[in-house]
């Protein structure tokens, strides 16, 4: 039976739902699904790096040998052997990370949401870089904080500025390695200074590190986690080094915080897929990543150089950009009078897409900035897309 002529529901959304906004990047990606678009927009890993056969073999092994366990509910904190592997991989001489400091999550985006839920009060201060990762701003904004932007330069945030604005802050969020969106990297000296400052102030420091393994030279910088395991919350992910489709990340933090995050996770999704965790462990336990990641670095370094060369050849005077040492992004700054949101509208008509920089700013957006991602575009298309974009910019200078 069907109810006839029901009264239309007038949905009354919670205040926190009313202020939710769609991700600019995700909306742009809808456009870039068109096959004729040259997309520099997505922060997507290159499918060329996905170890399809290796993952297939791992799935086959897990399902044939431990299928009934893999298909069952799992513990909220995650699959124990994988947590042990992560703890061992992060430990260094003099600093031991233990498995009970590790919580598995459904992608590091869930970690950001859980941290917001556990640490942020409405109108409380949250310190972020300028600009910062859009996904973190979205995740934290649900809990209605007051974002306070940390002054930065070409080498990242300025640690000496933190104490001036940190009073009453709940946390500081930073991406030290090949940052999304700018591609910049924080020096070892600044990392230590930032950790020391946060430790002195008793300020929790979130170290989000999805790109740390993607150094083009293969020389990873020291993790802030190992400088102060009692005060740094480390976020890691398998999305950029294995495959994003598995949606598997992890949080490493002091045990009291991990237990509270685990309780929040139980309320959200009970646990991350047991099957996925067991497959990833099977895939990596014998050293696969040590052989696989160098091929990703080489591909991305070559793609990056193609784009840098194209920018030098085609972009007009008055436009500047960084030269990343790893990761997936180049950050471009145009003359101040150019609005990159409007530029994007014109660029789409020329079948070229990018991400305007303004949404990455928590405060005082710089509309003359944009982010280019080079890892999913073939070299000849990189040159074609940059040339088209350069003509549009030159017409505005």
N, C-alpha and C positions, 0 to 999 in steps of 0.2 A: 504493500500500500504506500501511497505517496501523499504527503500533506498538500492540500490545495490552498493556494493564495497565502503562503506564510508571510508574516510581517518582516520586511527587510531589516536586517540587523544593522544598527548603528554602532560600528566598531569603536570602542573606547580604548585607545592604545595607552599604555603606561607612558609616563613622561619620558623615560629613557628610550622608549621605542620611537617616540615622536621626533627625537633629534637624530635618529639614525640616518645615515646617508650612504648611498651606493658608492663603492670604490670607483674612482675615476678610471683607474687602470682596468678594472674588470669590464667597465662599460666600453672603453676603447677596444678591448680585446674582442668584443662582439663584432665590431667593424672589421677587425683584422682577420676574421675568419674567411673573408672574401679571398679567393685565390689570386686575384690581381693586385692585392695590397702588398707592398714592401713594408713589413712591420719592424720598426725599431722600438716598439712599444712594450712588449711583454718582457717581464723578468723571468722568462721561461728557460730552463736548461735546454740545450740542444738535444733533440731526439737521437742524434748521431752518437751520443754518449751512453744511451741506455743499453745495458748489457742484457738484452732480451733472452738469449739462449742460456746465459748463466742463471738468470732469475727463473726461467722455466725449469731448469734442472733442480734448483733449490725448492721450488714448489713441489715438483715430483717427489723429491726425497722426503720432504716433510710430510706430505700427504700419504705416501706409501709406508713410511716407517712410524709416524706419530700422528696419523690423521685424526684419530678420535680425541687426542689431546688438543691438537691445533684447532679443531672445529668447536671446541667447548668454550664456555666462559673462562676468563683468565683473571689473575689477580689485578687489583687496581693499580698497583705500583709498576707492574710490567713483568715481562718474562725474565726470570732470574738470570739465565746465562747471558742474555743480551745486556742486562744492566751491569753484570760483572765485566763484560767486554768493554763497555763504555767507561766504567770506572778505571779499569787498567789502562785504557788508551789515553786517559787524561792525567794519570798520575805521572809524576816526575820525581827524580831523586830529592828526598827531603819533604815531598808533599804527596800524601797518599789520599786518593779519592776512593771512598768505599761505596759499594752497591746501594747501601741504604740512603745515600745522598742523591740517588738517581731516580727520577720518575719519568716513565714513558708517556708520551702524549701523542695525540692524533695530529701531527704536524706542529711545528713550533708556533703557529698561529694560535693553537689552543693554549699553549703555554702562556702566551701574552694575555689571553682572556682570563685564564685562571689567576695569574699574578694580579691583574687588575681587580678581580673579584675579591681576592684575599687581602690586598695591600692598600687599595685606593678607597678613600672616603669621598663623598660628594664635596666638591670645592677644595679638596686638598691639593697641594702643589705636587706636580710631577715635572721633573727636569728632563728636557730632551735636547738633542742636537739641533742645529740649524743648517740645512733642513734635516728631517728625520724620516725614518721608514714609515710610509703611509699606513701599512697594515698595523703597526704598533699604535699609531695615533687613533686609528679606527677602533682597535680593541680596547684601549684605555678610555676612549671618549664615552663609551657606554656607561662608565661609572662616574662620569661628569666631574673630572678633575679640573684644576686650573693648570694648564700647560705653561711652563716657564722655559723660554728658549735660552740655551747656553750660547754665548758668543763663540764663534768659530773662525778659523782661517782656512787656508788651502790644505792644512794638515790635520783638520778635525777640530774638535772642541778644545777650548782653552781651560786646562785644569785650574789655573789660578783664578778664574772667574766663578768657579763653582761655589766657593765659600760665601761669596757676596750675595748669592741668591738662594742658598740652600735652606735657610731657616724655615723649619716646619715642613720641609719636603718629605714625601713618602718614599720616593725612589728616584734614581737617575737611570735613564735608559740610553745605552750607547751601542753602536756597531763599529768596533775598532778596525775591522778588516774589510777593505774594498767595499766600503759602505754603499748600501742602497738608500738614496739614489746617486750619490756623488762619485762613487768609486774610490774615494780617498781612504788613506790608511793612517792610523795613529801610530806615532813613533813609540819605541820602547820607553823612552824617557817620559813621554806624556802618559803612557799607560801607568807607569809606576807612580807618577805624580797624581794622577786621577785616583788610583786605588788608595794611595796614602791619604789624600784629602778626604775621600769618602769614609775611610776607616777612622780618621780623626773626628769627623762630624757624626759618626754613627749612622751614615746614610747608605741604605741598600743600593748596590750598583748592579744593574742588569747588563751582562755582556752577551749580546746577541751575535752569534758567530756562524751564520749559514755558509759563508764564503771563505772561511779561513783556510781551507785546504786548497784553494784555487789560486795560490801564488804562482805567477808565471815562472818564477825562478826556482820554485819548489822549496823555498826557505820560509817555513811558517814562523811568524813572530810569536813571542811568548804570550800565553793566555793570562788575562788579568785574574782569572779564577785561581791560578797557582800562586799569585802574589798575596792573596788573602781569601782562602777558602771559606772563612767564617763570615765574610761580608759581601762576596760576589756571587751573583746568581747567573749561572751559565746556561745559555740556550744553544742546543745543537740540533742538527737535522740531517737526515739521509737524502733529502730531496735533491740537493745539488751535486752529490757525489755518487748516487745510485739511481734513483728515479723518484720524481715528485708524486707519481700516481699512488705510491704506497701510503702517503700521508703519515709519516712516522718521524717524530722528533723526540727530544728529551730535555728535561730540566735537571741541572745539577745545582744543589743548594744545601745549606745547613739543614740537618735532619728536622728540627722543629718546623721549619718552613715547608719542607717536602711533605711532612705529614699533613699539614694544613691544606696544601695544594692537592694532596691525594683525596682528602675529604671533599674538596670542591669538585674534583674530577668525578668522584663517585656520584655526586648529584647531577653531573652533566651527562656522562655517558658510561658509567660503571667502570669501563676499562677500554684501552686501545686494543684493536684487533689482535687476538692471540695468534691467529694464522699469519698475519703480516709480520709480527715480531719474530716468530719462529723461522719464517722464510728468510728474513733479513739476516738473522743470526747464522743460519745455514750458509747463506751466500758470502758472508764476510769473515767467518770465524777462522779460516785458514789463510788469511792474508790477501784476499782478493783486492781490497781497496788499495793496498800499496802498489799493486800492478796496474790497477784501473785508473786511478786518479791522475797519474802523469799524462795519460793520453788526453784527458779532459783539459789539463793545463795547456798542453801543446796546441790543441784545437782552438781554445779561447784566446791564447796569446797571438796566434796567427790571425784570427778574425779581428782582434782588437787592432793589430798593426795595420790591417787593410783599411779599417775605418779611420784610424789616425792619419794615414797617408791620404785618404780621400778628403778628410776635413782640411788638411793642409793645402791640397790641390784646389779644392772647389770653394771653400767658405770665404766670404769676403772679409776685408779688414774690419776690425771693430768687434769681431766675434772671438771669444776665447773658450778653451776647453782644457780639461785635465788629461793627464796621461797615466791611467791606472796601472798598478803593478800586479793586478790580479782581478779576479771576479768577472763581472758581466756588464759593467756600465761605464759610460762616458757622460760627464756633466758639462753642458754647454751654457754659456752666458752670452746673451745678445745685448745690443744697445738698449738702454733703459726704456726707450719709448715703444719697444716692440712687445706686444701682448701675445704670449705663446699659445694661449687658448684660441685666440683668433687665427693665429698662424696655423694651428692644427686644422681648423676648418678648411683653410685653403689647401693645406698639404694633403688632406684626404681626397680632395678633388683631383690631385695629381697622383693618387694611389700610393702615398707614403704616409706612414703613421709614426708618431712618437708620443711620449708622455710629457705634457707641460709640467714645469717644476712647481708651480704654485701650490698644488695640493699636498706637497711634502712639508710645507711649513706649518708649524703649529700656530705661529703668530707672524704678522707682517709678511705675507707671501711676496716673493719676488717673481713677478709675472713675466720677466724677461729671461727665464731659465727653462731648460728642458733636459730630459734624460733620454739618452740613446742606448739601446741594448743591441749588441752586435752578434750574439752567439748563435742565433737561429737563422741568420740570413747568409746565403752563399756570397762569396767575395764579389762576383760580378754584380749581384743585386745590391750589395752594400754601396758600391761605387755609383750605381745608377740612382739609388735612393738619396744618397748624400748630394749628388749633383742636382737633382730636382729640388731638394730642400734648400740648397744654396741659392738657387735662382729666386726662390720666393723670398728668402731673407735679404738678398741683395736689392730686390725691388723696394724694400722698406727702409733701406739705409740712406 
